[in-house]
Amino acid sequence: MAFVQYYSGILTDKVGRRTILVYSQIPAVIFYLLIFYTIAVPYYFIPLLASWYGTIIINSIQYPAVQAAVADVTSVSDRLSGYTVMRIMANLGIAIGPLLGAYLAYYGLQYIFLVSAVVTVVEIVMLYALFKETYVPADHKPMMKGDLRKAYGQDRFFVFFIIIGIILGVFMRQRGSSFTVYTIVIENLPYSYLGYVWALNGALVVALQFPFLRLMTKFGNPMMWRGVGTLFYAISFFILTSSPVFLILVVFMTISTFGEDLLSPTTQSIITTMAPANMRGSYVGVYNLYTSFGGFAGAIIGLYLLFILQNIAALYWTYIGIGTLVVAVFYVFLSNMFSRRMTEVLSSDTVMQL
C-alpha cells in the first residue's frame, strides 16, 4: 500500500485535497456492499477477497491528502497540535469500531460491512458539504515531472530523516509480530494477556495524548521529542529481558505507549515542515514508501532472529533495545538542525504574509 500512498501523495498535490477525500470514498461504498453480498451469499470468495483489498487501497489513497490538509490549515508552530488532535479522533474511531463490529456480528458478519457502507456515504456527504479546499494547485507553482525527485534528492536533511525512519521501522516492527510470537508461542502465555495489554495501549493512547502534547509544546521541537519517544521504546524493549510475567507485559506496554504518544504525532509534522508548499502530499507519500521497506524487513529479520535466539530471548530483546536506543540518539542529534529548519520556514512564512 506504500506505493499507492506514494502516487496518491503526488496526485493530491496536483488536484487538491478535497477531490481526493470526497471522490476516492465512492468506490469504498461499492466495495463494502460487495463484501456484504459475498458474505451473505458465501459462494464468491474471489470477489470477497478483491473487495477487501479494494477497501485497503482506497484508505491508502486518502492518507496523504488527510495529512497534507492538516499542514495546509496549521502554522508550523501549531502543526504538532493539529496532528495530535487528528490522531486522538482516529483512535476514538478505532476504539468504537470493534465494539460496534462485535455487536453487529451477533446478527451476522455481513452487517458489519453494510453499516460500513452507510457510514462511508455519510462521510462523503459531510466532506462534500462541509470540507472546503485547503490547497488550490493553481495558486502554487505547478509540479512538473522530475521536480519531486529533484527536490527531495537535494534535501539531504530529508534523505537522512528517511534513512533513520527506515531503521526505526525495523525495530518498531518488533512490537507487533515478534512481541506476539514471543508472548504466545515462545513463552506460552495466555492469549488473554495479549488482549489485555493491547486494550491498555488503546486506553493510554487516548488518555495521555493531550498531556504529552502540552509537554511537547512547552519546549523543544518535534525532532527532539521524536528522539525521546524512541528512547521510551528502547526502554520498553529492555523491560522484556525480565521474566515475562503479566506485570512485565503491562510495564512494557505502558512505557512503549509513552513512546508512541511522543513519536507518532511528530512524523507528519516534521515531514510537512520540510516539504515545499506544493509538495506536502508528495513528501508524505515518499516517506511512507521508503520507510515501509523498514517495516517489511523488520518483520522478516525480527522473527528469524527470535527463532535463532528463542532459548535466550532476553538477548534478542537486548539487541532490539540497543538498536532502538541508537536510533533515539540520531534523532536527538538532528533536533538542532531541525530547529534551524523550522526557523527558516517560519521566517519564510512571515515574509509571504507581509
DRENDO-1510 file (C-alpha; in Angstrom, 1 decimal, always signed):
<recs>
REC; n; res; u; v; w
REC; 1; MET; +0.0; +0.0; +0.0 .
REC; 2; ALA; +3.0; +2.3; +0.3 .
REC; 3; PHE; +3.2; +2.5; -3.5 .
REC; 4; VAL; -0.4; +3.6; -3.5 .
REC; 5; GLN; +0.3; +6.3; -1.0 .
REC; 6; TYR; +3.3; +7.4; -3.0 .
REC; 7; TYR; +1.3; +8.1; -6.1 .
REC; 8; SER; -1.8; +9.4; -4.3 .
REC; 9; GLY; +0.5; +11.9; -2.5 .
REC; 10; ILE; +1.7; +13.2; -5.9 .
REC; 11; LEU; -1.9; +13.3; -7.1 .
REC; 12; THR; -3.2; +15.3; -4.2 .
REC; 13; ASP; -0.6; +18.0; -4.9 .
REC; 14; LYS; -1.9; +18.2; -8.5 .
REC; 15; VAL; -5.7; +18.1; -8.0 .
REC; 16; GLY; -6.1; +19.3; -4.4 .
REC; 17; ARG; -7.2; +17.6; -1.1 .
REC; 18; ARG; -11.0; +17.9; -1.5 .
REC; 19; THR; -11.1; +15.9; -4.7 .
REC; 20; ILE; -9.2; +13.0; -3.2 .
REC; 21; LEU; -11.0; +13.0; +0.1 .
REC; 22; VAL; -14.5; +13.2; -1.4 .
REC; 23; TYR; -14.4; +11.1; -4.5 .
REC; 24; SER; -12.0; +8.4; -3.5 .
REC; 25; GLN; -14.5; +7.1; -1.0 .
REC; 26; ILE; -17.2; +6.4; -3.6 .
REC; 27; PRO; -15.6; +3.1; -4.7 .
REC; 28; ALA; -15.3; +2.2; -1.0 .
REC; 29; VAL; -19.1; +2.2; -0.7 .
REC; 30; ILE; -19.3; -0.2; -3.6 .
REC; 31; PHE; -16.6; -2.5; -2.1 .
REC; 32; TYR; -18.3; -2.6; +1.3 .
REC; 33; LEU; -21.6; -3.5; -0.4 .
REC; 34; LEU; -19.9; -6.3; -2.4 .
REC; 35; ILE; -18.4; -7.7; +0.8 .
REC; 36; PHE; -21.8; -7.6; +2.4 .
REC; 37; TYR; -23.3; -9.5; -0.5 .
REC; 38; THR; -20.5; -12.1; -0.8 .
REC; 39; ILE; -20.7; -12.9; +2.9 .
REC; 40; ALA; -24.5; -13.1; +2.8 .
REC; 41; VAL; -24.2; -15.4; -0.2 .
REC; 42; PRO; -21.0; -17.3; +0.6 .
REC; 43; TYR; -20.1; -18.7; -2.8 .
REC; 44; TYR; -17.9; -15.9; -4.2 .
REC; 45; PHE; -14.5; -16.0; -2.5 .
REC; 46; ILE; -12.6; -14.1; -5.2 .
REC; 47; PRO; -14.9; -11.1; -5.3 .
REC; 48; LEU; -14.8; -11.1; -1.5 .
REC; 49; LEU; -11.0; -11.0; -1.4 .
REC; 50; ALA; -10.8; -8.4; -4.2 .
REC; 51; SER; -13.3; -6.2; -2.5 .
REC; 52; TRP; -11.5; -6.4; +0.8 .
REC; 53; TYR; -8.2; -5.4; -0.7 .
REC; 54; GLY; -10.1; -2.7; -2.6 .
REC; 55; THR; -11.1; -1.0; +0.7 .
REC; 56; ILE; -7.5; -1.1; +1.9 .
REC; 57; ILE; -6.3; +0.6; -1.3 .
REC; 58; ILE; -9.0; +3.3; -1.0 .
REC; 59; ASN; -8.0; +4.0; +2.6 .
REC; 60; SER; -4.4; +4.3; +1.5 .
REC; 61; ILE; -5.3; +6.8; -1.3 .
REC; 62; GLN; -6.9; +9.0; +1.3 .
REC; 63; TYR; -4.0; +9.1; +3.8 .
REC; 64; PRO; -1.6; +11.6; +2.1 .
REC; 65; ALA; -4.4; +14.0; +1.4 .
REC; 66; VAL; -5.5; +13.9; +5.0 .
REC; 67; GLN; -2.0; +14.5; +6.3 .
REC; 68; ALA; -1.3; +17.3; +3.8 .
REC; 69; ALA; -4.7; +19.0; +4.6 .
REC; 70; VAL; -3.7; +19.3; +8.3 .
REC; 71; ALA; -0.5; +21.0; +7.3 .
REC; 72; ASP; -2.4; +23.4; +4.9 .
REC; 73; VAL; -4.6; +24.8; +7.7 .
REC; 74; THR; -2.0; +24.9; +10.5 .
REC; 75; SER; +1.1; +27.1; +11.0 .
REC; 76; VAL; +4.5; +25.4; +11.6 .
REC; 77; SER; +4.2; +26.2; +15.3 .
REC; 78; ASP; +0.7; +24.7; +15.6 .
REC; 79; ARG; +1.2; +21.7; +13.3 .
REC; 80; LEU; +2.1; +19.3; +16.1 .
REC; 81; SER; -1.1; +20.1; +17.9 .
REC; 82; GLY; -3.1; +19.6; +14.7 .
REC; 83; TYR; -1.7; +16.1; +14.1 .
REC; 84; THR; -2.2; +15.2; +17.7 .
REC; 85; VAL; -5.9; +16.1; +17.7 .
REC; 86; MET; -6.4; +14.2; +14.5 .
REC; 87; ARG; -4.7; +11.2; +16.0 .
REC; 88; ILE; -6.9; +11.2; +19.1 .
REC; 89; MET; -10.0; +11.4; +16.9 .
REC; 90; ALA; -8.7; +8.4; +14.8 .
REC; 91; ASN; -8.0; +6.4; +17.9 .
REC; 92; LEU; -11.5; +7.1; +19.2 .
REC; 93; GLY; -12.8; +5.7; +16.0 .
REC; 94; ILE; -10.5; +2.7; +16.3 .
REC; 95; ALA; -11.9; +2.1; +19.8 .
REC; 96; ILE; -15.6; +2.4; +18.7 .
REC; 97; GLY; -15.2; +0.3; +15.6 .
REC; 98; PRO; -14.5; -3.1; +17.2 .
REC; 99; LEU; -17.3; -2.6; +19.8 .
REC; 100; LEU; -19.8; -1.8; +17.0 .
REC; 101; GLY; -18.5; -4.6; +14.9 .
REC; 102; ALA; -18.9; -7.1; +17.8 .
REC; 103; TYR; -22.5; -6.0; +18.3 .
REC; 104; LEU; -23.3; -6.3; +14.6 .
REC; 105; ALA; -21.5; -9.7; +14.2 .
REC; 106; TYR; -24.1; -11.1; +16.6 .
REC; 107; TYR; -26.7; -10.6; +13.9 .
REC; 108; GLY; -24.3; -11.6; +11.1 .
REC; 109; LEU; -20.8; -10.7; +9.9 .
REC; 110; GLN; -22.2; -9.2; +6.7 .
REC; 111; TYR; -24.0; -6.4; +8.6 .
REC; 112; ILE; -20.6; -5.0; +9.6 .
REC; 113; PHE; -19.9; -4.1; +6.0 .
REC; 114; LEU; -23.5; -2.9; +5.3 .
REC; 115; VAL; -23.1; -0.4; +8.2 .
REC; 116; SER; -19.6; +0.5; +6.9 .
REC; 117; ALA; -21.1; +1.4; +3.5 .
REC; 118; VAL; -23.8; +3.6; +5.2 .
REC; 119; VAL; -21.2; +5.3; +7.4 .
REC; 120; THR; -19.0; +5.9; +4.3 .
REC; 121; VAL; -21.9; +7.5; +2.5 .
REC; 122; VAL; -22.4; +9.8; +5.5 .
REC; 123; GLU; -18.7; +10.6; +5.4 .
REC; 124; ILE; -18.9; +11.5; +1.7 .
REC; 125; VAL; -21.9; +13.8; +2.2 .
REC; 126; MET; -20.2; +15.5; +5.2 .
REC; 127; LEU; -17.0; +16.0; +3.3 .
REC; 128; TYR; -18.8; +17.3; +0.2 .
REC; 129; ALA; -20.9; +19.8; +2.2 .
REC; 130; LEU; -18.5; +20.9; +4.9 .
REC; 131; PHE; -14.9; +20.4; +3.7 .
REC; 132; LYS; -13.5; +23.5; +1.9 .
REC; 133; GLU; -10.5; +23.0; -0.3 .
REC; 134; THR; -7.3; +23.7; +1.7 .
REC; 135; TYR; -4.9; +23.6; -1.2 .
REC; 136; VAL; -5.6; +25.1; -4.7 .
REC; 137; PRO; -2.9; +23.9; -7.1 .
REC; 138; ALA; -3.4; +26.9; -9.4 .
REC; 139; ASP; -2.2; +29.2; -6.6 .
REC; 140; HIS; +1.1; +27.3; -6.3 .
REC; 141; LYS; +4.0; +26.5; -8.6 .
REC; 142; PRO; +2.9; +23.5; -10.7 .
REC; 143; MET; +4.9; +20.4; -10.0 .
REC; 144; MET; +6.5; +19.1; -13.2 .
REC; 145; LYS; +7.8; +15.6; -14.0 .
REC; 146; GLY; +11.1; +15.1; -12.1 .
REC; 147; ASP; +10.6; +18.0; -9.7 .
REC; 148; LEU; +9.7; +15.8; -6.8 .
REC; 149; ARG; +12.8; +13.6; -7.1 .
REC; 150; LYS; +15.0; +16.6; -7.6 .
REC; 151; ALA; +13.5; +18.4; -4.6 .
REC; 152; TYR; +13.9; +15.6; -2.0 .
REC; 153; GLY; +17.1; +14.2; -3.6 .
REC; 154; GLN; +18.8; +17.6; -3.0 .
REC; 155; ASP; +17.3; +17.9; +0.5 .
REC; 156; ARG; +20.0; +16.0; +2.5 .
REC; 157; PHE; +18.2; +16.5; +5.8 .
REC; 158; PHE; +15.0; +14.9; +4.5 .
REC; 159; VAL; +17.0; +12.0; +3.0 .
REC; 160; PHE; +18.8; +11.4; +6.3 .
REC; 161; PHE; +15.4; +11.6; +8.1 .
REC; 162; ILE; +14.1; +8.9; +5.7 .
REC; 163; ILE; +17.1; +6.6; +6.3 .
REC; 164; ILE; +16.7; +6.9; +10.1 .
REC; 165; GLY; +13.0; +6.2; +9.6 .
REC; 166; ILE; +13.7; +3.0; +7.7 .
REC; 167; ILE; +16.0; +1.8; +10.5 .
REC; 168; LEU; +13.3; +2.8; +13.1 .
REC; 169; GLY; +10.8; +0.8; +11.1 .
REC; 170; VAL; +12.9; -2.3; +11.6 .
REC; 171; PHE; +12.9; -2.0; +15.3 .
REC; 172; MET; +9.3; -0.8; +15.7 .
REC; 173; ARG; +8.1; -3.9; +13.9 .
REC; 174; GLN; +9.2; -6.0; +16.8 .
REC; 175; ARG; +6.5; -4.5; +19.0 .
REC; 176; GLY; +3.9; -6.3; +16.7 .
REC; 177; SER; +4.6; -9.7; +15.2 .
REC; 178; SER; +7.7; -10.5; +17.2 .
REC; 179; PHE; +6.1; -9.5; +20.5 .
REC; 180; THR; +3.0; -11.6; +19.7 .
REC; 181; VAL; +5.1; -14.7; +18.8 .
REC; 182; TYR; +7.3; -14.2; +21.9 .
REC; 183; THR; +4.3; -14.0; +24.2 .
REC; 184; ILE; +2.1; -16.7; +22.8 .
REC; 185; VAL; +4.5; -19.2; +21.1 .
REC; 186; ILE; +7.8; -19.0; +23.0 .
REC; 187; GLU; +6.6; -18.2; +26.5 .
REC; 188; ASN; +3.2; -20.0; +26.2 .
REC; 189; LEU; +1.4; -17.2; +27.9 .
REC; 190; PRO; -2.5; -17.0; +27.7 .
REC; 191; TYR; -4.0; -15.2; +24.7 .
REC; 192; SER; -5.9; -13.1; +27.1 .
REC; 193; TYR; -2.7; -11.4; +28.3 .
REC; 194; LEU; -2.1; -10.1; +24.8 .
REC; 195; GLY; -5.7; -8.8; +24.6 .
REC; 196; TYR; -5.4; -7.1; +28.0 .
REC; 197; VAL; -2.1; -5.3; +27.2 .
REC; 198; TRP; -3.3; -4.0; +23.8 .
REC; 199; ALA; -6.5; -2.8; +25.4 .
REC; 200; LEU; -4.3; -1.0; +27.9 .
REC; 201; ASN; -2.4; +0.5; +24.9 .
REC; 202; GLY; -5.6; +1.9; +23.4 .
REC; 203; ALA; -6.8; +3.4; +26.7 .
REC; 204; LEU; -3.4; +5.0; +27.4 .
REC; 205; VAL; -3.1; +6.5; +23.9 .
REC; 206; VAL; -6.3; +8.5; +24.3 .
REC; 207; ALA; -5.8; +9.4; +27.9 .
REC; 208; LEU; -2.2; +10.6; +27.7 .
REC; 209; GLN; -2.0; +12.2; +24.2 .
REC; 210; PHE; -3.2; +15.7; +25.4 .
REC; 211; PRO; -0.9; +15.8; +28.5 .
REC; 212; PHE; +2.0; +14.8; +26.3 .
REC; 213; LEU; +1.0; +17.5; +23.8 .
REC; 214; ARG; +1.1; +20.2; +26.4 .
REC; 215; LEU; +4.6; +19.0; +27.4 .
REC; 216; MET; +5.8; +18.9; +23.8 .
REC; 217; THR; +4.6; +22.4; +23.0 .
REC; 218; LYS; +6.2; +24.0; +26.1 .
REC; 219; PHE; +9.8; +23.4; +25.0 .
REC; 220; GLY; +11.9; +21.6; +22.5 .
REC; 221; ASN; +10.9; +20.7; +18.9 .
REC; 222; PRO; +9.2; +17.7; +17.3 .
REC; 223; MET; +12.5; +16.1; +16.3 .
REC; 224; MET; +13.8; +16.2; +19.9 .
REC; 225; TRP; +10.5; +14.7; +21.2 .
REC; 226; ARG; +10.8; +12.1; +18.5 .
REC; 227; GLY; +14.1; +11.1; +20.0 .
REC; 228; VAL; +12.6; +11.0; +23.5 .
REC; 229; GLY; +9.7; +8.8; +22.3 .
REC; 230; THR; +12.1; +6.4; +20.6 .
REC; 231; LEU; +14.1; +6.3; +23.9 .
REC; 232; PHE; +10.9; +5.1; +25.7 .
REC; 233; TYR; +10.5; +2.4; +23.1 .
REC; 234; ALA; +14.1; +1.3; +23.7 .
REC; 235; ILE; +13.5; +1.2; +27.5 .
REC; 236; SER; +10.3; -0.9; +26.9 .
REC; 237; PHE; +12.3; -3.5; +24.9 .
REC; 238; PHE; +14.9; -3.7; +27.7 .
REC; 239; ILE; +12.0; -4.4; +30.1 .
REC; 240; LEU; +11.2; -7.6; +28.1 .
REC; 241; THR; +14.5; -9.0; +29.1 .
REC; 242; SER; +13.0; -9.7; +32.5 .
REC; 243; SER; +10.9; -12.8; +33.3 .
REC; 244; PRO; +7.7; -12.4; +31.1 .
REC; 245; VAL; +5.0; -12.4; +33.8 .
REC; 246; PHE; +1.9; -10.4; +33.2 .
REC; 247; LEU; +3.1; -7.4; +35.2 .
REC; 248; ILE; +6.2; -7.2; +32.9 .
REC; 249; LEU; +4.0; -7.1; +29.9 .
REC; 250; VAL; +1.9; -4.3; +31.4 .
REC; 251; VAL; +5.0; -2.3; +32.2 .
REC; 252; PHE; +6.4; -3.0; +28.7 .
REC; 253; MET; +3.1; -1.8; +27.0 .
REC; 254; THR; +2.8; +1.3; +29.3 .
REC; 255; ILE; +6.3; +2.5; +28.6 .
REC; 256; SER; +6.1; +1.8; +24.9 .
REC; 257; THR; +2.8; +3.7; +24.7 .
REC; 258; PHE; +4.6; +6.7; +26.2 .
REC; 259; GLY; +6.9; +6.4; +23.3 .
REC; 260; GLU; +4.0; +6.0; +20.8 .
REC; 261; ASP; +2.3; +9.2; +22.1 .
REC; 262; LEU; +5.5; +11.2; +21.8 .
REC; 263; LEU; +6.7; +9.8; +18.5 .
REC; 264; SER; +3.6; +9.3; +16.3 .
REC; 265; PRO; +2.3; +12.9; +16.1 .
REC; 266; THR; +5.8; +14.2; +15.2 .
REC; 267; THR; +6.2; +12.2; +11.9 .
REC; 268; GLN; +3.9; +14.2; +9.7 .
REC; 269; SER; +4.6; +17.4; +11.5 .
REC; 270; ILE; +8.3; +17.1; +10.6 .
REC; 271; ILE; +7.7; +15.9; +7.0 .
REC; 272; THR; +5.3; +18.7; +6.1 .
REC; 273; THR; +7.5; +21.3; +7.7 .
REC; 274; MET; +10.4; +20.2; +5.5 .
REC; 275; ALA; +8.3; +19.9; +2.3 .
REC; 276; PRO; +7.7; +22.8; -0.1 .
REC; 277; ALA; +4.1; +24.0; +0.0 .
REC; 278; ASN; +3.4; +22.4; -3.4 .
REC; 279; MET; +4.8; +19.0; -2.4 .
REC; 280; ARG; +3.4; +18.3; +1.0 .
REC; 281; GLY; +1.3; +15.3; -0.1 .
REC; 282; SER; +4.2; +14.1; -2.2 .
REC; 283; TYR; +6.7; +14.2; +0.6 .
REC; 284; VAL; +4.3; +12.2; +2.8 .
REC; 285; GLY; +4.0; +9.6; +0.1 .
REC; 286; VAL; +7.8; +9.4; -0.4 .
REC; 287; TYR; +8.5; +9.0; +3.3 .
REC; 288; ASN; +5.8; +6.3; +3.7 .
REC; 289; LEU; +7.1; +4.4; +0.6 .
REC; 290; TYR; +10.7; +4.2; +1.8 .
REC; 291; THR; +10.0; +3.6; +5.4 .
REC; 292; SER; +7.6; +0.7; +4.6 .
REC; 293; PHE; +10.7; -1.3; +3.5 .
REC; 294; GLY; +12.0; -1.0; +7.1 .
REC; 295; GLY; +8.8; -2.4; +8.5 .
REC; 296; PHE; +8.8; -5.2; +5.9 .
REC; 297; ALA; +12.4; -6.1; +6.6 .
REC; 298; GLY; +11.8; -5.8; +10.3 .
REC; 299; ALA; +9.2; -8.5; +10.3 .
REC; 300; ILE; +11.4; -10.9; +8.5 .
REC; 301; ILE; +14.6; -10.1; +10.4 .
REC; 302; GLY; +13.0; -9.9; +13.7 .
REC; 303; LEU; +11.1; -13.3; +13.5 .
REC; 304; TYR; +14.2; -15.0; +12.1 .
REC; 305; LEU; +16.4; -13.6; +14.9 .
REC; 306; LEU; +13.8; -14.5; +17.5 .
REC; 307; PHE; +13.7; -18.1; +16.1 .
REC; 308; ILE; +17.5; -18.3; +16.4 .
REC; 309; LEU; +17.5; -16.9; +20.0 .
REC; 310; GLN; +14.3; -18.4; +21.3 .
REC; 311; ASN; +16.1; -20.2; +24.1 .
REC; 312; ILE; +17.8; -16.9; +25.2 .
REC; 313; ALA; +15.1; -14.5; +24.2 .
REC; 314; ALA; +16.4; -11.9; +26.7 .
REC; 315; LEU; +19.4; -11.5; +24.4 .
REC; 316; TYR; +17.1; -10.9; +21.5 .
REC; 317; TRP; +15.3; -8.0; +23.3 .
REC; 318; THR; +18.6; -6.6; +24.4 .
REC; 319; TYR; +19.7; -6.4; +20.7 .
REC; 320; ILE; +16.4; -4.7; +19.8 .
REC; 321; GLY; +16.7; -2.3; +22.7 .
REC; 322; ILE; +20.3; -1.3; +21.8 .
REC; 323; GLY; +19.3; -0.7; +18.2 .
REC; 324; THR; +16.3; +1.4; +19.1 .
REC; 325; LEU; +18.5; +3.4; +21.5 .
REC; 326; VAL; +20.9; +4.2; +18.7 .
REC; 327; VAL; +18.0; +5.5; +16.6 .
REC; 328; ALA; +16.9; +7.7; +19.5 .
REC; 329; VAL; +20.4; +9.2; +19.7 .
REC; 330; PHE; +20.3; +10.0; +16.0 .
REC; 331; TYR; +17.0; +11.9; +16.4 .
REC; 332; VAL; +18.3; +13.9; +19.3 .
REC; 333; PHE; +21.4; +14.9; +17.2 .
REC; 334; LEU; +19.1; +16.0; +14.4 .
REC; 335; SER; +17.0; +18.2; +16.7 .
REC; 336; ASN; +19.3; +21.3; +16.5 .
REC; 337; MET; +19.3; +21.0; +12.7 .
REC; 338; PHE; +15.6; +20.8; +12.6 .
REC; 339; SER; +15.2; +23.8; +14.9 .
REC; 340; ARG; +17.2; +25.8; +12.3 .
REC; 341; ARG; +15.0; +24.4; +9.5 .
REC; 342; MET; +11.8; +25.4; +11.5 .
REC; 343; THR; +13.2; +29.0; +11.9 .
REC; 344; GLU; +13.8; +29.3; +8.2 .
REC; 345; VAL; +10.3; +28.1; +7.4 .
REC; 346; LEU; +8.7; +30.5; +9.9 .
REC; 347; SER; +10.8; +33.4; +8.6 .
REC; 348; SER; +9.7; +32.5; +5.0 .
REC; 349; ASP; +6.0; +32.3; +6.1 .
REC; 350; THR; +6.3; +35.7; +7.8 .
REC; 351; VAL; +7.8; +37.3; +4.7 .
REC; 352; MET; +5.0; +35.8; +2.5 .
REC; 353; GLN; +2.3; +37.2; +4.8 .
REC; 354; LEU; +3.8; +40.7; +4.6 .
</recs>
